[in-house]
Amino acid sequence: MSVTEPSRLPVAAPRHVRRTVYRLLMREKGTVALVCLLYLGAAAAGAALPVMLGGVVNGIEDGWGATQVDAVCLGLFGCVAVQLALTRLGRRLGHRFGDRSSARIREQALQRVLRLPMRTVERAGSGDLSTRTSGDIDTVAGLLRSTGPEVLAALAEVLVVVAAAFFVDPLLALLLAVVFPPLLVAARAYVRQAHPAFLSERAALGDLTEALTASAVGARTVAAHRLQGRRVALGHRLAGVRYQQQRRIIRMQSWFLPTLDLAYILPVSAVLCAGGLAALGGGPSVGAVVSCTMLAYRLSGPLDRVMYSLTEFQEATAALARVEGIGLLKPESRTARSQGSDVDLSRVRFGYGAGPDILHGLDLKVRPGERLAIVGPSGAGKSTVAWLIAGIERPRAGTASVGGVPSADVELEDLRRTVILVTQEHHVFAAGLRDNLALARDEDDDKALLDVLHRVGATWFGELPEGLDTVLGQNHHRLTLHQIQQLALARVLLADPDVVILDEATAGLDTRSADETQAVLAEALAGRTLITITHQLDAAEKADRIAVVEAGRITELGSHAELIDSGGAYAELWKTWSGDTV
């Protein structure tokens, strides 16, 4: 379980988001210009239809014959064909542009995440970060692929329709413009309210995802400490927050969306009524009134698409602000090199943020190759010790060093070769088994991959339909929790670190599977320093030494036999665990 409440990552300002969008457009300005021209051409072909029909009305009034009418009708069919072809081509190019742009955003976000300080990632929690790199990017991608090109086509059609109306009759064209002022006022008010509302809703989703993920992953720990009520209450509270944010959005849409009816009613009614009366009084021709009425009717479609898309634009803008917020965090400079694998915590004091100290002058030395178990009550500071050794956090006072160098200063690649922290949170990527293993080390030799799977007892890989090429993941071949644990441990063996820290790494397994995993680890990690943070005292019994952490201090340190003989806190814990009342 997380030792702190997650802290949200920053959100980019609107100006920063606009610059990001501008860079995306300018990166392929030729494609963007071509798409705009295609949509303008399609809109012109579509707007030509009512203009030509108005000409037919006037022509019939002037005595046109069938040949002339047929020629215009043939032109109408040609305009329809041109409009369909240009629209299809524009959508195809726009969709491909959106795919490439969203891929760039996704790749850039992943690169930024990988450069983030580890403490920032841990404190942010998996919920906020995962929603930014998955759901938020998907929302932006949807805008770039479909909604964006559709709105561009709609805007082009609005411009061409208004221009066509002015070409037919400038006075009647002014009647089309009566719809714009109320729509602009409504859109401006909606945008001002929608941006913060969608930002809050996306943040609430991240908090809820974090809470549910933490409860699911740490289910056994929650049950062991009887925290079910607190976790359920937290989930209900965060779900209520998101519900209120969604209601806020619905309330905005409940007054905004009805205003879109103006796009259908006002321009058509204005042209029909005023234009018809003017035509009866000897003003514009009947054909001009017919053309402008049809143009006004055509105007409702693109205006409708533009106004309805404002919701998606606000949602995507909020999502992009969250994605770009990752880049506002600067990577930390870590250049030191470790000079061995000995672990030394000396007079360490530590607290999270501005909070009180969690560790109070803690001292601990772990010899290379030693097997150390850290036990103690929940909240005593055990996981914090692991984070300090792994270089995720930096002590307020004292030193936490690996190989004689402060672990928080060790260059990341060197630190990952020296220390690996394995928690109860494991991830299976939607990729082949080979790729999932290669995350730890790029290994071309299949024998080496199969060897580590065999060493962790993952005999199930022999039953996979395509062996190492079998795609894993929720929508592909799904692994059991025990198999996921074995995959994580296989990655550890491939990485071949000097120090391995297991922070409740087997907490989600049943007793039998946990015992099997511990036995496999004992053999597979022979010769390495192994630090195990656990509530399972049978695993602690097999360690060379056991450290008891209480209230941020090590109160007992020694072998299992020594601590039992001392009759202290560990001895009492062991009696409770084993049922020994002697």
Solvent accessible surface area in square Angstrom, and as a share of the most:
residue,aa,sasa,rsa
1,M,68,0.30
2,S,62,0.40
3,V,54,0.31
4,T,31,0.18
5,E,138,0.62
6,P,49,0.31
7,S,63,0.40
8,R,142,0.52
9,L,9,0.05
10,P,48,0.30
11,V,63,0.36
12,A,4,0.03
13,A,59,0.45
14,P,67,0.42
15,R,163,0.60
16,H,36,0.16
17,V,6,0.04
18,R,152,0.55
19,R,117,0.43
20,T,8,0.05
21,V,59,0.34
22,Y,135,0.52
23,R,122,0.44
24,L,18,0.09
25,L,63,0.31
26,M,80,0.36
27,R,161,0.59
28,E,27,0.12
29,K,130,0.55
30,G,53,0.51
31,T,32,0.19
32,V,31,0.18
33,A,52,0.41
34,L,86,0.43
35,V,6,0.04
36,C,40,0.24
37,L,118,0.59
38,L,18,0.09
39,Y,3,0.01
40,L,71,0.35
41,G,25,0.24
42,A,6,0.04
43,A,5,0.04
44,A,51,0.39
45,A,12,0.09
46,G,0,0.00
47,A,3,0.02
48,A,28,0.22
49,L,29,0.14
50,P,0,0.00
51,V,35,0.20
52,M,52,0.23
53,L,59,0.29
54,G,2,0.02
55,G,30,0.29
56,V,15,0.09
57,V,50,0.29
58,N,41,0.21
59,G,2,0.02
60,I,106,0.54
61,E,121,0.54
62,D,118,0.61
63,G,61,0.59
64,W,89,0.31
65,G,38,0.37
66,A,77,0.60
67,T,112,0.65
68,Q,91,0.41
69,V,34,0.19
70,D,90,0.47
71,A,63,0.49
72,V,29,0.16
73,C,48,0.29
74,L,131,0.65
75,G,28,0.27
76,L,24,0.12
77,F,148,0.62
78,G,34,0.33
79,C,24,0.15
80,V,59,0.34
81,A,60,0.47
82,V,74,0.43
83,Q,40,0.18
84,L,119,0.59
85,A,62,0.48
86,L,45,0.23
87,T,29,0.17
88,R,190,0.69
89,L,80,0.40
90,G,0,0.00
91,R,137,0.50
92,R,135,0.49
93,L,39,0.19
94,G,2,0.02
95,H,83,0.37
96,R,114,0.42
97,F,17,0.07
98,G,0,0.00
99,D,56,0.29
100,R,96,0.35
101,S,0,0.00
102,S,8,0.05
103,A,44,0.34
104,R,63,0.23
105,I,6,0.03
106,R,97,0.35
107,E,106,0.47
108,Q,77,0.34
109,A,1,0.01
110,L,103,0.51
111,Q,99,0.44
112,R,39,0.14
113,V,23,0.13
114,L,112,0.56
115,R,127,0.46
116,L,6,0.03
117,P,13,0.08
118,M,40,0.18
119,R,46,0.17
120,T,30,0.17
121,V,45,0.26
122,E,68,0.30
123,R,61,0.22
124,A,2,0.01
125,G,10,0.10
126,S,44,0.29
127,G,0,0.00
128,D,7,0.04
129,L,18,0.09
130,S,48,0.31
131,T,15,0.08
132,R,2,0.01
133,T,42,0.24
134,S,53,0.34
135,G,31,0.30
136,D,0,0.00
137,I,2,0.01
138,D,77,0.40
139,T,33,0.19
140,V,4,0.02
141,A,1,0.00
142,G,24,0.23
143,L,27,0.14
144,L,28,0.14
145,R,81,0.30
146,S,49,0.32
147,T,12,0.07
148,G,21,0.20
149,P,14,0.09
150,E,77,0.35
151,V,13,0.07
152,L,56,0.28
153,A,19,0.15
154,A,0,0.00
155,L,83,0.41
156,A,7,0.05
157,E,24,0.11
158,V,13,0.08
159,L,122,0.61
160,V,26,0.15
161,V,0,0.00
162,V,32,0.19
163,A,61,0.47
164,A,15,0.11
165,A,0,0.00
166,F,86,0.36
167,F,164,0.68
168,V,38,0.22
169,D,24,0.12
170,P,78,0.49
171,L,139,0.69
172,L,6,0.03
173,A,1,0.01
174,L,100,0.50
175,L,42,0.21
176,L,1,0.00
177,A,40,0.31
178,V,61,0.35
179,V,0,0.00
180,F,50,0.21
181,P,78,0.49
182,P,47,0.29
183,L,4,0.02
184,L,120,0.60
185,V,106,0.61
186,A,10,0.08
187,A,15,0.12
188,R,152,0.55
189,A,38,0.29
190,Y,0,0.00
191,V,53,0.31
192,R,157,0.57
193,Q,81,0.36
194,A,0,0.00
195,H,33,0.15
196,P,58,0.37
197,A,0,0.00
198,F,8,0.03
199,L,40,0.20
200,S,39,0.25
201,E,11,0.05
202,R,18,0.07
203,A,13,0.10
204,A,4,0.03
205,L,44,0.22
206,G,1,0.01
207,D,31,0.16
208,L,25,0.12
209,T,40,0.23
210,E,19,0.09
211,A,7,0.05
212,L,101,0.50
213,T,47,0.27
214,A,14,0.11
215,S,29,0.19
216,A,75,0.58
217,V,47,0.27
218,G,1,0.01
219,A,53,0.41
220,R,95,0.35
221,T,17,0.10
222,V,10,0.05
223,A,52,0.41
224,A,76,0.59
225,H,59,0.27
226,R,213,0.78
227,L,39,0.20
228,Q,90,0.40
229,G,54,0.52
230,R,176,0.64
231,R,50,0.18
232,V,86,0.49
233,A,60,0.47
234,L,36,0.18
235,G,13,0.12
236,H,131,0.58
237,R,144,0.52
238,L,22,0.11
239,A,42,0.33
240,G,31,0.30
241,V,61,0.35
242,R,57,0.21
243,Y,118,0.45
244,Q,96,0.42
245,Q,36,0.16
246,Q,67,0.30
247,R,106,0.39
248,R,82,0.30
249,I,15,0.08
250,I,110,0.56
251,R,132,0.48
252,M,10,0.04
253,Q,38,0.17
254,S,75,0.48
255,W,92,0.32
256,F,0,0.00
257,L,54,0.27
258,P,76,0.48
259,T,35,0.20
260,L,2,0.01
261,D,74,0.38
262,L,53,0.26
263,A,0,0.00
264,Y,101,0.39
265,I,102,0.52
266,L,60,0.30
267,P,0,0.00
268,V,27,0.16
269,S,47,0.30
270,A,24,0.19
271,V,0,0.00
272,L,92,0.46
273,C,83,0.50
274,A,45,0.35
275,G,0,0.00
276,G,23,0.22
277,L,130,0.65
278,A,42,0.32
279,A,24,0.18
280,L,155,0.77
281,G,70,0.67
282,G,69,0.67
283,G,48,0.46
284,P,28,0.18
285,S,49,0.32
286,V,78,0.45
287,G,1,0.01
288,A,10,0.08
289,V,13,0.08
290,V,49,0.28
291,S,2,0.02
292,C,0,0.00
293,T,22,0.13
294,M,68,0.30
295,L,0,0.00
296,A,0,0.00
297,Y,148,0.56
298,R,59,0.21
299,L,0,0.00
300,S,5,0.03
301,G,28,0.27
302,P,3,0.02
303,L,13,0.06
304,D,24,0.13
305,R,101,0.37
306,V,23,0.13
307,M,11,0.05
308,Y,106,0.40
309,S,6,0.04
310,L,29,0.15
311,T,24,0.14
312,E,87,0.39
313,F,60,0.25
314,Q,16,0.07
315,E,51,0.23
316,A,2,0.02
317,T,37,0.22
318,A,0,0.00
319,A,0,0.00
320,L,8,0.04
321,A,0,0.00
322,R,4,0.01
323,V,2,0.01
324,E,3,0.01
325,G,0,0.00
326,I,0,0.00
327,G,24,0.23
328,L,73,0.36
329,L,49,0.24
330,K,158,0.67
331,P,74,0.46
332,E,50,0.23
333,S,102,0.66
334,R,18,0.06
335,T,113,0.66
336,A,29,0.23
337,R,127,0.46
338,S,21,0.14
339,Q,139,0.62
340,G,36,0.35
341,S,19,0.12
342,D,61,0.31
343,V,2,0.01
344,D,37,0.19
345,L,2,0.01
346,S,42,0.27
347,R,175,0.64
348,V,0,0.00
349,R,103,0.37
350,F,4,0.02
351,G,4,0.04
352,Y,27,0.10
353,G,54,0.52
354,A,114,0.89
355,G,28,0.27
356,P,116,0.73
357,D,34,0.17
358,I,50,0.25
359,L,0,0.00
360,H,61,0.27
361,G,35,0.34
362,L,2,0.01
363,D,76,0.39
364,L,5,0.03
365,K,129,0.55
366,V,2,0.01
367,R,137,0.50
368,P,84,0.53
369,G,34,0.33
370,E,7,0.03
371,R,50,0.18
372,L,1,0.01
373,A,1,0.01
374,I,1,0.00
375,V,2,0.01
376,G,6,0.06
377,P,71,0.45
378,S,66,0.42
379,G,73,0.70
380,A,5,0.04
381,G,5,0.05
382,K,12,0.05
383,S,21,0.14
384,T,1,0.00
385,V,1,0.01
386,A,0,0.00
387,W,17,0.06
388,L,0,0.00
389,I,1,0.01
390,A,8,0.06
391,G,0,0.00
392,I,9,0.04
393,E,2,0.01
394,R,107,0.39
395,P,25,0.15
396,R,99,0.36
397,A,34,0.26
398,G,39,0.38
399,T,70,0.40
400,A,4,0.03
401,S,14,0.09
402,V,0,0.00
403,G,2,0.02
404,G,61,0.59
405,V,23,0.13
406,P,56,0.35
407,S,1,0.01
408,A,4,0.03
409,D,46,0.24
410,V,0,0.00
411,E,45,0.20
412,L,34,0.17
413,E,90,0.40
414,D,16,0.09
415,L,4,0.02
416,R,104,0.38
417,R,126,0.46
418,T,6,0.04
419,V,7,0.04
420,I,35,0.18
421,L,38,0.19
422,V,11,0.06
423,T,39,0.23
424,Q,19,0.09
425,E,94,0.42
426,H,44,0.20
427,H,111,0.50
428,V,29,0.17
429,F,91,0.38
430,A,80,0.62
431,A,29,0.22
432,G,10,0.09
433,L,0,0.00
434,R,69,0.25
435,D,81,0.42
436,N,1,0.00
437,L,0,0.00
438,A,30,0.23
439,L,104,0.52
440,A,34,0.27
441,R,101,0.37
442,D,125,0.65
443,E,32,0.14
444,D,136,0.70
445,D,70,0.36
446,D,53,0.27
447,K,162,0.69
448,A,26,0.20
449,L,0,0.00
450,L,63,0.32
451,D,67,0.35
452,V,7,0.04
453,L,0,0.00
454,H,127,0.57
455,R,93,0.34
456,V,3,0.02
457,G,30,0.29
458,A,0,0.00
459,T,101,0.59
460,W,25,0.09
461,F,43,0.18
462,G,62,0.59
463,E,149,0.67
464,L,14,0.07
465,P,105,0.66
466,E,119,0.53
467,G,30,0.29
468,L,18,0.09
469,D,79,0.41
470,T,6,0.03
471,V,61,0.35
472,L,0,0.00
473,G,10,0.09
474,Q,133,0.59
475,N,135,0.69
476,H,103,0.46
477,H,65,0.29
478,R,163,0.60
479,L,23,0.11
480,T,79,0.46
481,L,85,0.42
482,H,44,0.20
483,Q,38,0.17
484,I,37,0.19
485,Q,3,0.01
486,Q,16,0.07
487,L,1,0.01
488,A,9,0.07
489,L,5,0.03
490,A,0,0.00
491,R,37,0.14
492,V,6,0.03
493,L,8,0.04
494,L,2,0.01
495,A,22,0.17
496,D,74,0.38
497,P,2,0.01
498,D,70,0.36
499,V,0,0.00
500,V,0,0.00
501,I,0,0.00
502,L,2,0.01
503,D,11,0.06
504,E,22,0.10
505,A,5,0.04
506,T,8,0.04
507,A,9,0.07
508,G,22,0.21
509,L,5,0.03
510,D,80,0.41
511,T,88,0.51
512,R,187,0.68
513,S,15,0.09
514,A,2,0.02
515,D,65,0.33
516,E,76,0.34
517,T,4,0.03
518,Q,30,0.13
519,A,65,0.50
520,V,36,0.21
521,L,2,0.01
522,A,48,0.37
523,E,142,0.64
524,A,6,0.05
525,L,1,0.00
526,A,66,0.51
527,G,73,0.70
528,R,41,0.15
529,T,2,0.01
530,L,12,0.06
531,I,0,0.00
532,T,15,0.09
533,I,2,0.01
534,T,6,0.03
535,H,57,0.25
536,Q,32,0.14
537,L,9,0.05
538,D,37,0.19
539,A,16,0.12
540,A,0,0.00
541,E,71,0.32
542,K,146,0.62
543,A,17,0.13
544,D,71,0.37
545,R,45,0.16
546,I,0,0.00
547,A,0,0.00
548,V,1,0.00
549,V,1,0.01
550,E,58,0.26
551,A,74,0.57
552,G,0,0.00
553,R,125,0.46
554,I,39,0.20
555,T,72,0.42
556,E,28,0.13
557,L,77,0.38
558,G,5,0.05
559,S,32,0.21
560,H,33,0.15
561,A,63,0.49
562,E,107,0.48
563,L,8,0.04
564,I,57,0.29
565,D,122,0.63
566,S,76,0.49
567,G,50,0.48
568,G,26,0.25
569,A,35,0.27
570,Y,0,0.00
571,A,4,0.03
572,E,98,0.44
573,L,73,0.36
574,W,40,0.14
575,K,79,0.33
576,T,116,0.67
577,W,116,0.41
578,S,54,0.35
579,G,56,0.54
580,D,61,0.32
581,T,132,0.77
582,V,153,0.88
